[in-house]
Amino acid sequence: MNVKNGTLLLIFMVLLAVTACGCMEQTGAEQVQYTTNNTVEITDMLGRELTVPEDITSVYATSPPSTILVYMLAPEKVAGWNFLNTFNHTLMNDEYLNLPVLGGWFGTQTGNYETIINIHPDIVIEGYTTDGQINEAIERRQESFGNIPVVAVDDSIIFVEDSDPTIEYVGKLLDCEEQATDFINFRAGVLDEIESKVSDIPDDEKVRVYYAEGPKGLATDPSGSQHSQVIDICGGINVANCSLTPGNGMTPVSIEQVIEWNPEVILTSNAQFYNTVYSDPLWENIDAVQNKRVYLSPLNPFCWIDRPQGPHLIIGTAWTATVLYPDLFEDMDMEQTTRDFYSQFLHYNLTDEELKSLLNP
């Protein structure tokens, strides 16, 4: 009996061990499967196949256009800024305003890989870049960021009329498709209204516009430039008969050239120039100055018409239309449009005082 019992006990222990091993193997398999289920295979907008987390919670984009797009669609996923304007009162909630500013690759800026890696983003988004060709830039980024997936998006994000595919792609990537759709619809409403009203304006009745850049207003960008695109979209005639400077733009011009062009409207995003233009004798004989039609773009938290380019320029496009053709767009309620845009896409509820200050800087 003792021998038999000992044999049965031995068999039971062996079976128990085998069962335990099977459970351990199954648990291990489940862990592997669990990890796999928390990643997905995607194709970025350059056609590269990547493995990214299924639930992306932290994103760093390497230039302002893409960073602003992420902020507009999924602000809680922004890991940091490329730059941030420091106003006395920035129109941004503290939870976003206090994110780290880590730079990137745009304009003359060169980012630091280590500082970005140290904030542990789930992915890096590379879109518009002035750091060489996008394909080459992506290869450098991926090599330098190591295991952090670098997702390429289309650089059309800098063009007001062409960026819907990028908005749609990022909406799907970050699981915020409804917000992306709402933004695309908002854009379509603005662009359709502008197109319907300016498309039939005869050339000889179009407003002649100069885009004044720099503290003296003596740099500009001609028609066709990404920096002056709102003028073209809104049916203005860009008077700048000068060369187009690729990339950063800002072609130098002389006051004599501006006087010869004699614009009816001057747009600027430079507060220093705006604050001096009406008292500067060099500008006093230009029609736009004499008729008090020099306009400073709203700037807070991002400039509405240029630098940075990006998806937020749609609100500046609406503003530009009302500035160039106030009679034609008298039924465009910029106050309500601005409130809606800031609330839904910049995640900030404007007070009456803030709205007034924003639209009358």
C-alpha positions as CSV (number, residue, x, y, z in Angstrom):
1,M,0.0,0.0,0.0
2,N,2.8,2.4,0.9
3,V,4.5,1.6,-2.4
4,K,1.3,2.1,-4.4
5,N,0.5,5.3,-2.6
6,G,4.0,6.5,-3.2
7,T,3.7,5.8,-6.9
8,L,0.3,7.5,-7.2
9,L,1.8,10.5,-5.3
10,L,4.7,10.6,-7.8
11,I,2.4,10.5,-10.8
12,F,0.2,13.2,-9.2
13,M,3.2,15.5,-8.7
14,V,4.4,14.9,-12.3
15,L,1.0,15.8,-13.6
16,L,0.9,18.9,-11.4
17,A,4.2,20.0,-12.6
18,V,3.2,19.5,-16.3
19,T,0.0,21.4,-15.7
20,A,1.9,24.2,-14.0
21,C,4.3,24.4,-16.9
22,G,1.4,24.6,-19.3
23,C,-0.1,27.4,-17.3
24,M,3.2,29.3,-17.2
25,E,3.6,28.9,-20.9
26,Q,0.0,30.1,-21.5
27,T,0.6,33.1,-19.2
28,G,3.7,33.9,-21.1
29,A,1.9,33.6,-24.4
30,E,-0.8,35.8,-23.1
31,Q,1.8,38.4,-22.0
32,V,3.4,38.4,-25.5
33,Q,-0.1,38.6,-27.1
34,Y,-1.0,41.4,-24.7
35,T,2.1,43.4,-25.7
36,T,1.4,42.7,-29.4
37,N,-2.2,43.9,-29.0
38,N,-1.0,47.2,-27.6
39,T,0.8,48.0,-30.8
40,V,-0.5,48.5,-34.3
41,E,1.1,48.5,-37.7
42,I,0.6,51.8,-39.6
43,T,1.7,53.3,-42.9
44,D,2.8,57.0,-42.6
45,M,2.2,59.6,-45.3
46,L,5.5,58.8,-47.0
47,G,4.5,55.1,-47.3
48,R,6.8,53.9,-44.5
49,E,5.5,51.0,-42.4
50,L,5.8,51.5,-38.7
51,T,4.8,49.8,-35.4
52,V,3.4,52.3,-33.0
53,P,1.5,52.1,-29.6
54,E,-2.2,51.4,-30.1
55,D,-3.0,54.0,-27.6
56,I,-0.8,57.0,-28.3
57,T,-0.8,59.4,-25.3
58,S,2.3,61.5,-25.9
59,V,3.4,63.1,-29.1
60,Y,6.3,65.4,-30.0
61,A,6.2,67.1,-33.4
62,T,9.4,68.5,-34.8
63,S,8.0,71.8,-36.2
64,P,5.2,74.2,-35.4
65,P,2.7,73.3,-38.1
66,S,2.4,69.7,-36.9
67,T,2.6,70.6,-33.2
68,I,-0.2,73.1,-33.6
69,L,-2.3,70.4,-35.5
70,V,-1.8,67.9,-32.6
71,Y,-2.8,70.7,-30.1
72,M,-5.9,71.5,-32.1
73,L,-7.0,67.9,-32.4
74,A,-5.8,66.2,-29.2
75,P,-4.2,68.8,-26.8
76,E,-3.8,66.3,-24.0
77,K,-1.3,64.4,-26.2
78,V,1.1,67.3,-26.8
79,A,4.4,66.4,-25.1
80,G,6.0,69.9,-25.6
81,W,6.3,72.9,-27.8
82,N,8.7,73.9,-30.5
83,F,8.3,77.5,-29.4
84,L,5.8,79.5,-27.4
85,N,4.9,83.2,-27.6
86,T,5.3,84.8,-24.2
87,F,2.6,87.5,-23.9
88,N,1.6,89.2,-20.7
89,H,-1.5,87.1,-20.9
90,T,-1.3,84.1,-23.3
91,L,-4.6,82.8,-24.5
92,M,-3.9,79.3,-23.4
93,N,-4.8,77.3,-20.4
94,D,-2.0,76.6,-17.9
95,E,-1.9,72.9,-18.5
96,Y,-0.8,73.5,-22.0
97,L,1.1,76.7,-21.4
98,N,3.4,75.0,-18.9
99,L,4.5,72.2,-21.3
100,P,8.3,72.2,-22.0
101,V,9.6,74.2,-25.0
102,L,12.2,71.9,-26.7
103,G,12.6,73.4,-30.2
104,G,12.8,71.3,-33.4
105,W,13.8,71.6,-37.0
106,F,12.2,74.6,-38.7
107,G,13.5,77.9,-40.0
108,T,16.9,78.4,-38.5
109,Q,16.2,76.1,-35.5
110,T,18.1,72.9,-34.9
111,G,16.5,70.6,-32.3
112,N,18.3,68.5,-29.7
113,Y,17.5,64.8,-29.9
114,E,18.5,64.0,-26.3
115,T,16.2,66.6,-24.7
116,I,13.2,65.3,-26.7
117,I,14.0,61.6,-26.0
118,N,14.1,62.5,-22.3
119,I,10.4,63.4,-22.2
120,H,9.6,59.9,-23.6
121,P,7.1,60.6,-26.3
122,D,5.2,57.6,-27.7
123,I,5.9,58.9,-31.2
124,V,7.6,61.8,-33.0
125,I,5.8,63.5,-35.9
126,E,7.8,64.9,-38.7
127,G,6.0,67.2,-41.1
128,Y,7.1,70.4,-42.6
129,T,10.9,70.8,-42.3
130,T,13.6,73.1,-43.5
131,D,16.2,70.5,-42.6
132,G,16.7,69.2,-46.1
133,Q,14.4,66.9,-48.1
134,I,11.7,65.2,-46.0
135,N,12.8,61.7,-46.9
136,E,16.4,62.4,-45.8
137,A,15.2,64.2,-42.7
138,I,13.0,61.3,-41.7
139,E,15.9,58.9,-42.0
140,R,18.1,61.1,-39.8
141,R,15.3,61.5,-37.2
142,Q,14.5,57.8,-37.0
143,E,18.2,56.9,-36.6
144,S,18.7,59.5,-33.9
145,F,15.4,58.8,-32.0
146,G,16.1,55.1,-32.0
147,N,13.1,53.0,-30.8
148,I,10.7,56.0,-30.8
149,P,8.7,55.7,-34.0
150,V,9.0,58.8,-36.3
151,V,5.8,59.2,-38.3
152,A,5.9,61.3,-41.4
153,V,3.0,63.5,-42.3
154,D,2.5,65.6,-45.5
155,D,4.0,69.0,-45.5
156,S,0.8,70.4,-47.1
157,I,-0.2,71.2,-43.5
158,I,1.4,74.6,-44.1
159,F,-1.0,75.4,-46.9
160,V,-4.5,76.6,-45.9
161,E,-6.3,75.2,-48.9
162,D,-4.5,71.8,-49.1
163,S,-4.2,70.4,-45.6
164,D,-7.4,68.3,-45.2
165,P,-5.7,64.9,-45.9
166,T,-3.1,65.6,-43.2
167,I,-5.8,66.6,-40.7
168,E,-7.7,63.5,-41.5
169,Y,-4.6,61.3,-41.2
170,V,-3.5,62.7,-37.8
171,G,-7.1,62.5,-36.5
172,K,-7.1,58.7,-37.3
173,L,-3.6,58.3,-35.9
174,L,-4.4,59.9,-32.6
175,D,-7.9,58.5,-32.3
176,C,-9.6,61.8,-32.5
177,E,-11.4,61.5,-35.8
178,E,-14.5,63.3,-34.7
179,Q,-12.5,66.4,-33.8
180,A,-10.6,66.2,-37.1
181,T,-13.9,65.9,-39.0
182,D,-15.3,68.9,-37.1
183,F,-12.2,70.9,-38.0
184,I,-12.3,69.9,-41.7
185,N,-16.0,71.0,-41.8
186,F,-15.1,74.4,-40.1
187,R,-12.4,75.0,-42.7
188,A,-14.7,74.1,-45.5
189,G,-17.3,76.5,-44.3
190,V,-14.8,79.4,-44.2
191,L,-13.1,78.6,-47.5
192,D,-16.4,78.1,-49.3
193,E,-17.8,81.4,-48.1
194,I,-14.7,83.2,-49.2
195,E,-14.5,81.6,-52.6
196,S,-18.2,82.3,-53.3
197,K,-17.7,86.0,-52.6
198,V,-14.3,86.8,-54.1
199,S,-14.3,84.6,-57.2
200,D,-16.3,87.0,-59.3
201,I,-14.5,90.2,-58.3
202,P,-13.0,91.8,-61.5
203,D,-9.2,92.2,-61.4
204,D,-9.5,95.9,-61.6
205,E,-11.7,96.0,-58.5
206,K,-9.5,93.7,-56.4
207,V,-7.8,95.3,-53.4
208,R,-4.1,95.9,-53.8
209,V,-2.2,94.6,-50.7
210,Y,1.3,94.8,-49.3
211,Y,2.5,92.4,-46.7
212,A,4.9,94.3,-44.5
213,E,7.4,92.1,-42.6
214,G,10.1,93.1,-40.1
215,P,10.3,96.0,-37.7
216,K,10.6,98.5,-40.6
217,G,8.1,96.8,-42.9
218,L,10.7,96.6,-45.6
219,A,10.6,92.8,-46.2
220,T,7.8,91.0,-47.9
221,D,6.7,87.9,-49.7
222,P,5.1,88.0,-53.2
223,S,2.1,86.1,-54.5
224,G,2.6,82.4,-54.5
225,S,4.6,82.3,-51.3
226,Q,3.5,80.2,-48.4
227,H,3.9,83.3,-46.2
228,S,1.5,85.5,-48.1
229,Q,-1.1,82.8,-49.0
230,V,-4.0,84.4,-47.2
231,I,-3.9,87.4,-49.5
232,D,-4.2,85.1,-52.6
233,I,-7.0,83.1,-51.0
234,C,-9.0,86.1,-50.1
235,G,-8.9,87.7,-53.6
236,G,-6.3,90.4,-52.9
237,I,-3.7,91.5,-55.4
238,N,-0.3,91.1,-53.8
239,V,1.6,94.2,-55.1
240,A,5.1,92.8,-54.2
241,N,6.8,92.6,-57.6
242,C,9.9,90.9,-56.2
243,S,11.6,87.6,-56.1
244,L,10.3,84.8,-54.0
245,T,12.8,83.7,-51.3
246,P,12.3,80.0,-50.6
247,G,12.0,78.7,-47.1
248,N,12.1,81.5,-44.6
249,G,10.9,84.1,-47.2
250,M,11.1,87.8,-46.2
251,T,12.6,89.3,-49.4
252,P,14.1,92.7,-48.7
253,V,12.6,95.7,-50.5
254,S,13.1,99.4,-50.5
255,I,10.6,102.1,-49.4
256,E,10.8,103.5,-52.9
257,Q,9.5,100.2,-54.2
258,V,6.6,100.2,-51.8
259,I,5.8,103.8,-52.7
260,E,5.7,102.8,-56.3
261,W,3.4,99.9,-55.6
262,N,1.2,102.2,-53.5
263,P,-0.9,99.5,-51.8
264,E,-4.5,100.2,-50.7
265,V,-4.1,97.9,-47.7
266,I,-1.1,96.9,-45.7
267,L,-1.1,93.7,-43.6
268,T,1.6,93.0,-41.0
269,S,2.2,90.7,-38.1
270,N,5.0,92.9,-36.7
271,A,3.7,95.1,-33.8
272,Q,6.8,97.3,-33.9
273,F,6.2,98.3,-37.5
274,Y,2.5,98.8,-36.9
275,N,3.1,101.1,-33.9
276,T,5.3,103.4,-36.0
277,V,3.9,103.3,-39.5
278,Y,1.4,106.1,-39.1
279,S,4.0,108.5,-37.6
280,D,6.8,107.6,-40.0
281,P,7.2,110.2,-42.8
282,L,8.6,107.6,-45.1
283,W,5.2,105.9,-45.3
284,E,2.9,108.9,-45.1
285,N,2.1,109.2,-48.8
286,I,1.1,105.6,-49.3
287,D,-2.7,105.1,-49.8
288,A,-3.0,102.5,-47.1
289,V,-1.5,104.8,-44.5
290,Q,-3.5,107.9,-45.6
291,N,-6.7,105.9,-45.5
292,K,-5.9,104.2,-42.2
293,R,-5.9,100.7,-43.7
294,V,-2.9,99.2,-42.1
295,Y,-3.9,96.1,-40.1
296,L,-2.0,94.2,-37.4
297,S,-2.8,90.5,-37.5
298,P,-4.1,89.0,-34.2
299,L,-1.1,87.1,-32.7
300,N,-2.2,85.3,-29.5
301,P,-1.4,82.5,-29.0
302,F,-0.2,82.1,-32.6
303,C,0.0,84.6,-35.4
304,W,-3.1,84.3,-37.6
305,I,-1.6,85.0,-41.0
306,D,2.0,83.7,-41.0
307,R,4.9,82.3,-39.0
308,P,4.1,79.8,-38.0
309,Q,2.2,78.5,-40.9
310,G,-0.2,75.8,-40.0
311,P,-3.8,74.7,-39.6
312,H,-4.7,77.6,-37.4
313,L,-4.3,80.0,-40.3
314,I,-7.9,79.3,-41.3
315,I,-9.1,81.8,-38.7
316,G,-6.6,84.3,-40.1
317,T,-8.0,83.7,-43.6
318,A,-11.4,84.6,-42.4
319,W,-10.1,87.7,-40.7
320,T,-8.1,88.7,-43.8
321,A,-11.3,88.5,-46.0
322,T,-13.1,90.9,-43.7
323,V,-10.2,93.3,-43.7
324,L,-9.8,93.3,-47.5
325,Y,-13.5,93.5,-48.3
326,P,-15.4,94.6,-45.2
327,D,-18.6,95.4,-47.2
328,L,-18.5,92.0,-49.0
329,F,-18.1,90.2,-45.7
330,E,-20.2,92.3,-43.4
331,D,-22.3,89.3,-42.6
332,M,-19.3,87.3,-41.5
333,D,-19.5,87.5,-37.7
334,M,-15.8,87.5,-36.8
335,E,-16.5,87.8,-33.1
336,Q,-18.6,84.6,-33.0
337,T,-16.4,82.8,-35.4
338,T,-13.4,83.6,-33.3
339,R,-15.1,82.5,-30.1
340,D,-16.1,79.2,-31.7
341,F,-12.7,78.6,-33.2
342,Y,-10.8,79.3,-29.9
343,S,-13.3,77.2,-27.8
344,Q,-13.3,74.2,-30.0
345,F,-9.9,74.1,-31.6
346,L,-7.6,76.2,-29.4
347,H,-9.3,74.9,-26.2
348,Y,-9.7,78.3,-24.6
349,N,-12.9,80.2,-23.8
350,L,-12.3,83.9,-24.5
351,T,-13.7,86.6,-22.3
352,D,-15.4,89.6,-23.8
353,E,-12.3,91.7,-23.0
354,E,-9.9,89.1,-24.4
355,L,-11.9,88.9,-27.6
356,K,-11.9,92.7,-28.1
357,S,-8.2,92.9,-27.5
358,L,-7.5,90.0,-29.8
359,L,-9.5,91.5,-32.8
360,N,-8.2,95.0,-32.1
361,P,-4.6,94.4,-31.1
